Amino acid sequence: MGKLNKQVLPLAYPFYYIPVVCIALIGLFDSFYLAISHYRNYVDMGYQSFCAISRSLNCDTVSQSPYSIFLGVPVPIWGLLGYGFFLFLLIFSWHPLAGKKRVWTLMLLISLGFSIYSVILAFMSSYLIHSYCIMCILSHAVNLGLLFYSWIIRKRFACESLFIAIKLDVFYLLRFPKISIPAFSAFAVSALMMMLAFPTYWLMAPPVLSKNTPTGITEDAHPWIGAENPELEIVEFSDYRCFQCTKMHYFLRRLIEKHPDKIRLIHRHFPMDHTINPLVKEPFHTGAAKLSMLAIFATEKSKFWEMNDYLFNISRDIEALNTRNIAEHTNLDVEEMRYIFQDRRLWNVLWKDIKEGIRIHQLSGTPGFIINGQTHLGQIPADVLKPYLK
């Protein structure tokens, strides 16, 4: 008995169209949130997103990675532009002249591009960043949803073959030249301007180290910068591979630049590196201990602040570190640097900082700040700093 070929009858067009609009709007609002979150990660000292849940499920870790930037623009900003363009095309697909077919092939190709990039980002999260972002996962689901609906609408309403449909979609859009051409031009110019002139707020850097800013060494051999007779003394326990440490250190350096006669910053080391820190039970911030040893060595050569700024700037790309480049940037002798990591005396100096951070100041992570005998973890409360910033 032969099989009967049954044609699947499509539902009414709005049953397909409305979900696509909703999904695209979810993608737009998701990108808006991620764009704000990305910005605040770099400029807001106390910011932490709601989805910074654990080491492996942390939106902030993903935002802080170099993979959150594509062609010189944050990925969520591309999302805003992309979903905005997709929603714009949806307007044309609702028009009676579209015949429930037009523009869907173009949107299929666009959503396919979105989905491929989602797969790439998911791969980066798994194998390069080692952390996942809930809101990013939502955007991946949005992209796959748009791809599915674009495909099913083409199938249900018997669109032409791919290349013919693309040609017909383009001709259809050109039937509305007063709307389509200016709008497409605006999207294209926006993309170009973003790539050429988007503010690079994620490129954090300390103020230029001025010869007029006093520096020195405490009686306990810890480097300091700022006021010689300070009204406020801040001791920071920091890790060169910690993003929040970098952000807070640069913030404090800018404060010192504005109030050089009031504030002094003393630097101490607390690498969250499993090779030396007893609080860390599994691989984490690998190499941070060695970076601290480089800084301790530079302290003895009166080059701590040059080394400190260089390490904070490049430590996220730890694979690029080598002693020759470090020596060139800090004016240290490369030959003297060859045996730093075998020097037990330097290891002991580092271990003393870690031990005192845990036993005396009850540190459980970084950055840690000691002000007037009080320990502040992660950030410094505004009311602590306010009296000294008048």
C-alpha angles and dihedrals in degrees: 000000000000122000117251116235105226119194113219109234113222122236119242111297095248090061087067100031100051096053089051091053090049093048092048091049090051088053091049094051091042090054090048091055093045092049091053091044092050091051094047091049088066104034107028110078095202101036122131122165120232090244096058088110105144142341092276097037105048128130091192093058090053092047090051094053121097088238090073087077122073122183091346094307130096111259094237090056088057086049091056091051094044097048090042089055091047092052089048091056090049089065090063093046090060094055115107090237089063090072090210088287111071124100093009093102091053089048089049090057092045093049089046088056090048091050095048090052089049089056090050092050091047089052090051091050091051102042108020108027097028091209136090131220117215093207090048090052087053090054090050089053090049091053093049090047092053090048092051095048093046089052096045093048091052089050098044095048096042101243118192124261115296102264095039090049092051091052092048091047092054092048089048093054090049088060085076099049096156090059107027102044097049091042095048089047090051092051091048094048090047091054092048094047091049091054092047103039113014110139109255096219091153092066097090119190136166122242114277108276103254124206087219092063109089118236132177150141125272123230086262090055097253118141119243137186131193133035120026089209102027129195089200125033119193122191112199124198104201146176119211091216094051114102095205089050090056093047094048094043092054090046091053092046090055089049090053090050089055095041105029093156097050111040132056123187119204117195125216131169129248108158113188088218117141091218092071113003112086091204090067113075100177137033109299134147088003111202095022091114091056091050089054090051090054089053092048090051090050090051090060089051093049090247100105100122093047089050093042094055092046093050095048089049099049105024093097087066095048093160089068093058119109132156095244093057091044091051091050093051096045101034092239127144108263091206092058090050096058095086101037096111092051093052107109091192091063090046089054092052089052093046090052091058092049094046094049091045090057102036102035104027100029093230116180099174144346146329100029125178127197114203123168090342094307123118118223117188122206098356143006116255112246093233089060093056100034099081090057098047099067 
